[in-house]
Amino acid sequence: MLLDAAREAAAEAVGCRPDELVFTPSGTRAVHTGMAGVLAGRRRVGGHLIVSAVEHSSVLHSADVHEADGATVTQVAVDRTGSVDVRSYADALRPDTALACLQSANHEVGTEQPVGAVAEVCRAAGVPLLVDAAQSLGWGPVEGDWSVLTASAHKWGGPAGVGLLVVRKGVRFAPQGPLDERESGRAAGFENLPAIVAAAASLRAVRAEAAQEAVRLRELTDRIRARVPELVPDVEVVGDPERRLPGIVTFSCLYVDGETLLHELDRAGFSVSSGSSCTSSTLTPSHVLRAMGVLSEGNVRVSLPPGTPEADVERFLEVLPGAVAAVREKLGASLPITIATEDALIVDALGKRCPIPVIELAKVIGEVPVGATIRVLSDDEAARLDIPAWCEMRNQEYVGEEPATEGTAYLVRRLS
Amino acid sequence: MLLDAAREAAAEAVGCRPDELVFTPSGTRAVHTGMAGVLAGRRRVGGHLIVSAVEHSSVLHSADVHEADGATVTQVAVDRTGSVDVRSYADALRPDTALACLQSANHEVGTEQPVGAVAEVCRAAGVPLLVDAAQSLGWGPVEGDWSVLTASAHKWGGPAGVGLLVVRKGVRFAPQGPLDERESGRAAGFENLPAIVAAAASLRAVRAEAAQEAVRLRELTDRIRARVPELVPDVEVVGDPERRLPGIVTFSCLYVDGETLLHELDRAGFSVSSGSSCTSSTLTPSHVLRAMGVLSEGNVRVSLPPGTPEADVERFLEVLPGAVAAVREKLGASLPITIATEDALIVDALGKRCPIPVIELAKVIGEVPVGATIRVLSDDEAARLDIPAWCEMRNQEYVGEEPATEGTAYLVRRLS
């Protein structure tokens, strides 16, 4: 009875029938099960899968498995704000498309996706759209005529250990893996009843305050978006300024190492994230920032959970400039190793982790005449993203990259 | 740090290295992941899988998936106590055996399996043994040189939402499904940290009292095993009388419908189980009782959690005879439909659910001469198990079964 009541409450918040919704052990498991189930259920139609380039790793890794099985995956690009274009989704649809996936909003930069419009073009083509609503479900139901929806309770402030998988009636769905009759055969294992009840109750509770709290948090994140570039030089605020989640704001600071900045802010009592939280143990820059083509250097993501006091935001804005300055001072101390050749100045940044290659580029660009070329040698993968991003911010020309004896040579022409 | 501490505590209780142990969302998921990972990791050796006939449904359903993929599965039979024979496991091993699975103790009848000895023959053959230790881990570590172990926290009195998967170093293991770096890539999804910490703490707590509590509960279950056949006529106590879990006792009552008896006992304040709890929504009898060849009719499983007061057991023994008698009276009221033919008396029990076919057989057997045959027509699957089991209990001869125009005809010869 508790399980039924929780299912009804969650279904009401999602806007679906209770028998379309099952509880999974996490949002990640909901995505894995949802994608695998639709892909298997629609195998006769074909194996083509569409995802956006900025999906959560659970979606992209499911796509990798599907591709490794021999199927084709189309990754739809995003613009500089992190948003997909509805036309790109429409263009990606094929007669053999089994499934399209699109997040309701991005987990790193907060940009909201045009889910309703994408659902419409998918529906017209007879292709189910799976919406990863992990970031937004606490704020409200997902717009439009989607087919499958996934979410995660801890993202809306509920307990760990509960995800939602909603499959609309009429969507062909073949659960994969060993048979288990619990949760309509879509979520194996003993039901975590206490957590499920808490998840449904917390969803109802956050929804009751969502409209009012969204206005308040949006004002606070607007303040961060406006004030950070005034307080800190060489900063790029990323994500869509309007179509975005209320409580997430992300910016990147030139000449700053994100990890070091996180430690500085942590010492001041602020727990923020950098790059992509889900791949933070790898040293490659966030796939989201890379897909957006924005600076990943010194990336900071500030998440304001519901109830965050205004005073905390004000204190963060007081602390941030000093923290960034301290990191820049620390990183900027060493002198670049340069070699002047006939046609270019070579900066040897091999073995140095970003943002050092960009810092060294910035230091030497004033030493070559306008029109001259600098070759930055780097073996840090992040340089591939950050050197072009720096050029765009500093109005210098990014010429391109070449393989070098060691690492890669990034060519920059001084324009100003 | 909390996660590391929980892992160390759990590993100490299991008797493994902390880096061999991961937390999964349930015991079922631990089994699914463990079996799939070893079967994939040892694909080059072959695809042969060995399981016992009385494993938990999570093991048997994983075996079904493996078989559906084209591999061979050997199901090792059990004796009438529910125990496997070590020699049967040894005989089942083949050069292409990828994995053998054996529970530490049975979840329905409490019989302990010879895990240590089976681990030894598997080790000698170079085949990893996966032990489903869900039933026993709270009582102590699993004996012997096993390779993979699974367990479930709620089974030892911990919270829902936590399972354990232990893979010994040196076992080839290839996690299946989408990449996820958490829990060594073996348990995708956001870690349920509060539940994991509680699981480790509760395991430590139950272990501290396990030795003493096992003695006390064993005395109580011994009492049930001894007294029930004295108090209730036509009862078969099942499971090994010695090698068994301290807190589980199972018996079957002739001429009783298990579900109805459960309701009677529930009204008296006792929550017991019948047949197989994991397949209770299906109407077929428990696969465990079927594999043991014992009566499934009127099956009752009594689980005494640690701390169960002696007075509760005494009250149960007071209530049980009346409850069984009430059900027998209710079910025994209708008269059997019989047709006398030249060579047999036909009992038409078509459309009647067990135990009715057995009750009708018992009613009419006195009406035919010794040496005569009765044909019981039944379309209830449970009759296939219960009619032979009744014959064995009542010293009548079970001749065999034949397809009938409708349902199946079960042939019984009166011997006494």
Chai-1 contact restraints between the chains, C-beta under 6 A:
chainA,res_idxA,chainB,res_idxB,connection_type,confidence,min_distance_angstrom,max_distance_angstrom,comment,restraint_id
A,P25,B,P25,contact,1.0,0.0,6.0,A-B,restraint_1
A,S26,B,G189,contact,1.0,0.0,6.0,A-B,restraint_2
A,S26,B,F190,contact,1.0,0.0,6.0,A-B,restraint_3
A,T28,B,A188,contact,1.0,0.0,6.0,A-B,restraint_4
A,T28,B,G189,contact,1.0,0.0,6.0,A-B,restraint_5
A,R29,B,G189,contact,1.0,0.0,6.0,A-B,restraint_6
A,H32,B,P178,contact,1.0,0.0,6.0,A-B,restraint_7
A,H61,B,P178,contact,1.0,0.0,6.0,A-B,restraint_8
A,H61,B,L179,contact,1.0,0.0,6.0,A-B,restraint_9
A,S62,B,P178,contact,1.0,0.0,6.0,A-B,restraint_10
A,V65,B,P178,contact,1.0,0.0,6.0,A-B,restraint_11
A,H154,B,F190,contact,1.0,0.0,6.0,A-B,restraint_12
A,A160,B,F190,contact,1.0,0.0,6.0,A-B,restraint_13
A,A160,B,N192,contact,1.0,0.0,6.0,A-B,restraint_14
A,G161,B,G161,contact,1.0,0.0,6.0,A-B,restraint_15
A,G161,B,N192,contact,1.0,0.0,6.0,A-B,restraint_16
A,G161,B,A195,contact,1.0,0.0,6.0,A-B,restraint_17
A,P178,B,H32,contact,1.0,0.0,6.0,A-B,restraint_18
A,P178,B,H61,contact,1.0,0.0,6.0,A-B,restraint_19
A,P178,B,S62,contact,1.0,0.0,6.0,A-B,restraint_20
A,P178,B,V65,contact,1.0,0.0,6.0,A-B,restraint_21
A,L179,B,H61,contact,1.0,0.0,6.0,A-B,restraint_22
A,A188,B,T28,contact,1.0,0.0,6.0,A-B,restraint_23
A,G189,B,S26,contact,1.0,0.0,6.0,A-B,restraint_24
A,G189,B,T28,contact,1.0,0.0,6.0,A-B,restraint_25
A,G189,B,R29,contact,1.0,0.0,6.0,A-B,restraint_26
A,F190,B,S26,contact,1.0,0.0,6.0,A-B,restraint_27
A,F190,B,H154,contact,1.0,0.0,6.0,A-B,restraint_28
A,F190,B,A160,contact,1.0,0.0,6.0,A-B,restraint_29
A,N192,B,A160,contact,1.0,0.0,6.0,A-B,restraint_30
A,N192,B,G161,contact,1.0,0.0,6.0,A-B,restraint_31
A,A195,B,G161,contact,1.0,0.0,6.0,A-B,restraint_32
